[in-house]
């Protein structure tokens, strides 16, 4: 089984960290994996382990502003910068060939925006609970979470262990259908990028910048490649009802609901996501349209 290689690279003017699988499946497009807001490439580790067993080629990157990537430029829009970065990531991952882009939440939104550019070598898109459709008041849920408020309002600097514990508890509660069953190693991977109150404040500030940008971020009529939407049926952050707009607008789009799963199916149902990616985009035609 191939090992996950962690390394640094520069894409679209941003330095970042990548987790990469160099699999043997050269007959299929490699996978580019894009995480969500406040997350990092580490969210894909369970799926990468599944993909490694299948010999797939894949690369997950920290998006600018998150994980270990460079910070976003304040004078430019967040989505504008993520578009530039991920377009460069597509070209890098494909090495002259096509790429399948898989994104969760904000990463799903960016993946769908990439698909609007017919000049990019994209074989298909798998958007997992993409932001920008029928969203809950997700930012309010995060910012009003009692443990997040505790971190923000503490009158004195908090030890790293206290901040990470508070962030981890909020992460489990909001992101998962079964918070108590989340692997502590997954929580540790998430919180290691949010070690201090300053880190939390910075990520929340990016979320505020995004609020206006993701209200209507798509030009769905421009998407011409196969598009598979994936949702957990117990997602509290982005509702699956938003899929209908995409299904009505994009020919060849399909919806797959995963039972008993929250906002992060790539972790809670990594095996199922790996199955859906097998043979994609050809396999998407076999799913029944949900219109």
C-alpha positions as CSV (number, residue, x, y, z in Angstrom):
1,X,0.0,0.0,0.0
2,X,1.4,3.4,-1.0
3,X,2.4,5.8,1.8
4,X,1.0,9.3,2.1
5,X,3.8,11.7,1.3
6,X,3.7,15.2,3.0
7,X,5.6,18.0,1.3
8,X,5.6,21.7,0.5
9,X,4.9,23.4,-2.8
10,X,3.7,26.7,-4.3
11,X,0.5,27.1,-6.2
12,X,-1.0,30.3,-7.6
13,X,1.5,32.4,-5.6
14,X,0.8,30.7,-2.3
15,X,3.1,28.3,-0.5
16,X,1.2,25.4,0.9
17,X,1.4,21.8,2.3
18,X,0.3,18.8,0.4
19,X,-0.5,15.2,1.3
20,X,0.0,13.0,-1.8
21,X,-0.5,9.5,-2.9
22,X,1.4,8.3,-6.0
23,X,-0.7,5.3,-6.8
24,X,-0.5,2.9,-9.7
25,X,-3.9,3.6,-11.2
26,X,-2.6,5.6,-14.2
27,X,-5.7,4.8,-16.2
28,X,-7.8,7.1,-14.1
29,X,-7.5,10.8,-13.5
30,X,-5.8,11.7,-10.2
31,X,-7.9,13.2,-7.4
32,X,-7.5,16.7,-6.1
33,X,-8.9,17.0,-2.6
34,X,-10.1,20.4,-1.2
35,X,-11.1,20.8,2.4
36,X,-13.6,23.2,4.0
37,X,-13.5,26.4,6.0
38,X,-11.4,26.2,9.2
39,X,-10.1,22.7,8.2
40,X,-7.0,21.5,6.5
41,X,-5.7,18.7,4.2
42,X,-5.6,16.5,7.2
43,X,-9.4,16.0,6.9
44,X,-8.7,13.7,4.0
45,X,-6.3,11.3,5.8
46,X,-9.0,8.6,6.4
47,X,-10.0,8.8,2.7
48,X,-6.4,8.8,1.5
49,X,-5.9,5.6,3.5
50,X,-8.8,4.0,1.7
51,X,-7.6,5.3,-1.7
52,X,-4.1,4.0,-1.0
53,X,-5.5,0.4,-0.8
54,X,-7.1,0.9,-4.2
55,X,-3.9,2.2,-5.8
56,X,-5.4,5.7,-6.6
57,X,-3.4,8.8,-7.2
58,X,-4.5,11.8,-5.1
59,X,-3.3,15.0,-3.6
60,X,-4.8,17.0,-0.8
61,X,-3.7,20.6,-0.2
62,X,-4.1,23.2,2.6
63,X,-6.1,26.1,1.1
64,X,-4.7,29.6,1.6
65,X,-5.6,30.9,5.0
66,X,-5.9,27.5,6.6
67,X,-3.7,24.7,7.8
68,X,0.0,25.4,7.0
69,X,-0.7,27.5,3.8
70,X,0.2,31.1,3.4
71,X,-2.3,33.6,4.7
72,X,-4.9,35.2,2.4
73,X,-4.4,38.7,1.1
74,X,-6.7,41.1,2.9
75,X,-7.3,43.4,-0.1
76,X,-8.7,40.7,-2.3
77,X,-11.8,38.5,-2.1
78,X,-11.5,35.1,-0.5
79,X,-13.1,33.2,-3.3
80,X,-11.1,35.1,-5.9
81,X,-7.9,33.9,-4.2
82,X,-9.1,30.4,-3.7
83,X,-10.1,30.2,-7.4
84,X,-6.6,31.2,-8.4
85,X,-4.9,28.8,-6.1
86,X,-7.0,25.8,-7.0
87,X,-6.8,26.4,-10.7
88,X,-3.1,26.1,-10.3
89,X,-3.6,23.0,-8.2
90,X,-5.6,21.4,-11.0
91,X,-2.8,22.0,-13.5
92,X,-0.2,20.7,-11.0
93,X,-2.2,17.6,-10.1
94,X,-3.0,16.7,-13.7
95,X,0.5,17.1,-15.0
96,X,-1.0,17.7,-18.5
97,X,-3.9,15.4,-18.1
98,X,-7.4,15.6,-16.5
99,X,-8.2,15.7,-12.8
100,X,-11.2,14.8,-10.7
101,X,-11.8,17.5,-8.1
102,X,-13.3,16.5,-4.7
103,X,-14.2,19.2,-2.3
104,X,-16.0,19.4,1.1
105,X,-18.0,22.4,2.3
106,X,-16.0,25.5,1.2
107,X,-13.8,23.1,-0.9
108,X,-17.0,21.8,-2.6
109,X,-18.0,25.4,-3.4
110,X,-14.6,26.1,-4.9
111,X,-14.6,22.8,-6.8
112,X,-17.9,23.7,-8.5
113,X,-16.6,27.1,-9.4
114,X,-13.6,25.5,-11.0
115,X,-16.0,23.4,-13.1
116,X,-17.4,26.6,-14.6
117,X,-14.1,27.1,-16.4
118,X,-14.2,24.9,-19.5
119,X,-10.5,25.5,-20.2
120,X,-9.4,23.6,-17.0
121,X,-8.7,19.9,-17.5
122,X,-11.4,18.6,-15.2
123,X,-12.8,15.2,-15.7
124,X,-15.5,15.6,-13.0
125,X,-16.5,17.1,-9.7
126,X,-17.5,15.5,-6.5
127,X,-18.9,18.2,-4.2
128,X,-19.5,17.0,-0.6
129,X,-22.0,19.2,1.2
130,X,-20.8,22.3,-0.9
131,X,-21.2,25.7,0.7
132,X,-23.1,28.3,-1.2
133,X,-26.5,26.5,-1.6
134,X,-29.1,26.0,1.1
135,X,-27.0,26.7,4.2
136,X,-27.8,26.8,7.8
137,X,-26.6,29.9,9.7
138,X,-23.3,28.0,9.9
139,X,-21.2,30.9,10.9
140,X,-23.6,31.8,13.7
141,X,-23.6,28.1,14.9
142,X,-19.8,28.2,15.1
143,X,-19.4,31.6,16.6
144,X,-22.2,31.1,19.2
145,X,-21.0,27.6,20.3
146,X,-20.4,28.0,24.1
147,X,-16.9,26.6,24.0
148,X,-15.9,29.0,21.1
149,X,-17.4,31.9,23.1
150,X,-15.4,30.8,26.1
151,X,-12.1,31.0,24.1
152,X,-13.0,34.4,22.6
153,X,-14.1,36.0,25.9
154,X,-11.5,34.6,28.3
155,X,-10.0,37.5,30.2
156,X,-6.5,36.0,30.2
157,X,-4.5,34.1,27.5
158,X,-5.5,30.4,27.5
159,X,-3.0,27.5,27.4
160,X,-2.9,25.7,24.1
161,X,-4.3,22.6,25.6
162,X,-7.4,24.5,26.8
163,X,-8.0,26.2,23.4
164,X,-7.6,22.9,21.5
165,X,-9.9,21.1,23.8
166,X,-12.6,23.7,23.4
167,X,-12.2,23.9,19.6
168,X,-12.2,20.1,19.4
169,X,-15.5,19.8,21.3
170,X,-17.2,22.3,19.1
171,X,-15.8,20.5,16.0
172,X,-17.2,17.2,17.1
173,X,-20.6,18.6,18.0
174,X,-21.2,20.6,14.8
175,X,-19.5,18.4,12.2
176,X,-20.5,14.9,13.0
177,X,-23.7,12.8,13.3
178,X,-22.2,10.9,16.2
179,X,-19.8,13.2,18.0
180,X,-18.8,10.7,20.7
181,X,-17.6,8.2,18.1
182,X,-15.1,10.5,16.4
183,X,-11.6,9.2,16.5
184,X,-9.5,11.4,18.9
185,X,-6.7,11.4,16.3
186,X,-9.0,13.1,13.8
187,X,-9.8,15.8,16.4
188,X,-6.2,16.2,17.2
189,X,-5.4,16.7,13.5
190,X,-8.0,19.4,13.2
191,X,-7.1,21.3,16.3
192,X,-3.3,21.4,15.7
193,X,-3.9,24.2,13.3
194,X,-6.0,26.2,15.9
195,X,-3.7,26.3,18.9
196,X,-4.4,29.8,20.2
197,X,-7.1,32.4,20.6
198,X,-5.4,34.4,17.8
199,X,-5.7,31.4,15.4
200,X,-9.4,31.1,16.3
201,X,-10.0,34.8,15.7
202,X,-8.2,34.8,12.4
203,X,-10.3,31.9,11.1
204,X,-13.5,33.4,12.3
205,X,-12.5,36.7,10.5
206,X,-12.1,34.7,7.2
207,X,-15.5,33.3,7.8
208,X,-17.0,36.7,8.1
209,X,-15.4,37.8,4.9
210,X,-16.9,34.7,3.2
211,X,-20.5,35.3,4.3
212,X,-21.3,37.8,1.5
213,X,-19.2,36.0,-1.1
214,X,-21.0,32.6,-0.8
215,X,-24.5,33.9,-0.9
216,X,-24.6,33.4,-4.7
217,X,-21.2,32.1,-5.8
218,X,-22.2,29.9,-8.8
219,X,-22.9,30.2,-12.5
220,X,-24.3,26.7,-12.7
221,X,-25.2,27.0,-16.4
222,X,-21.5,26.9,-17.2
223,X,-20.8,23.5,-15.6
224,X,-20.4,20.9,-18.4
225,X,-18.5,18.1,-16.7
226,X,-20.1,15.2,-14.6
227,X,-21.0,16.4,-11.1
228,X,-21.8,14.2,-8.1
229,X,-23.2,15.8,-5.1
230,X,-22.7,13.9,-1.8
231,X,-24.5,14.7,1.5
232,X,-24.8,13.2,4.9
233,X,-28.5,13.1,5.8
234,X,-27.7,14.5,9.3
235,X,-25.7,17.5,8.2
236,X,-26.3,20.5,10.5
237,X,-24.1,23.0,8.6
238,X,-25.2,22.8,4.9
239,X,-28.6,21.3,4.0
240,X,-29.0,18.7,1.2
241,X,-32.2,20.5,0.0
242,X,-29.8,22.9,-1.8
243,X,-28.9,20.1,-4.2
244,X,-32.2,20.5,-6.1
245,X,-31.0,23.8,-7.6
246,X,-27.9,22.1,-9.0
247,X,-29.8,19.0,-10.2
248,X,-32.2,21.2,-12.1
249,X,-29.4,23.3,-13.7
250,X,-26.6,20.9,-14.5
251,X,-27.1,18.0,-16.9
252,X,-25.4,14.9,-15.7
253,X,-25.5,15.9,-12.1
254,X,-26.5,13.3,-9.4
255,X,-27.1,13.3,-5.7
256,X,-26.0,10.6,-3.2
257,X,-27.2,10.8,0.4
258,X,-25.3,8.9,3.0
259,X,-27.4,7.8,5.9
260,X,-26.4,8.6,9.5
261,X,-23.7,11.0,8.4
262,X,-23.0,14.6,9.2
263,X,-21.0,17.4,7.5
264,X,-17.8,15.4,7.0
265,X,-18.6,12.2,5.1
266,X,-14.9,11.9,4.1
267,X,-14.2,11.0,7.7
268,X,-17.5,9.4,9.0
269,X,-18.0,7.4,5.8
270,X,-14.5,7.3,4.2
271,X,-15.1,3.8,2.8
272,X,-18.3,4.9,1.1
273,X,-16.7,8.0,-0.4
274,X,-13.9,5.8,-1.8
275,X,-16.5,3.5,-3.4
276,X,-18.2,6.5,-5.0
277,X,-14.9,7.7,-6.4
278,X,-14.1,4.3,-7.9
279,X,-14.7,4.6,-11.6
280,X,-15.9,8.2,-11.4
281,X,-17.0,10.0,-13.5
282,X,-18.3,7.0,-15.5
283,X,-20.0,5.5,-12.5
284,X,-22.1,8.6,-11.9
285,X,-24.3,7.8,-14.8
286,X,-25.5,4.7,-13.0
287,X,-27.0,6.7,-10.1
288,X,-30.6,7.5,-10.3
289,X,-31.3,11.2,-10.8
290,X,-33.1,12.8,-7.9
291,X,-35.1,15.6,-9.5
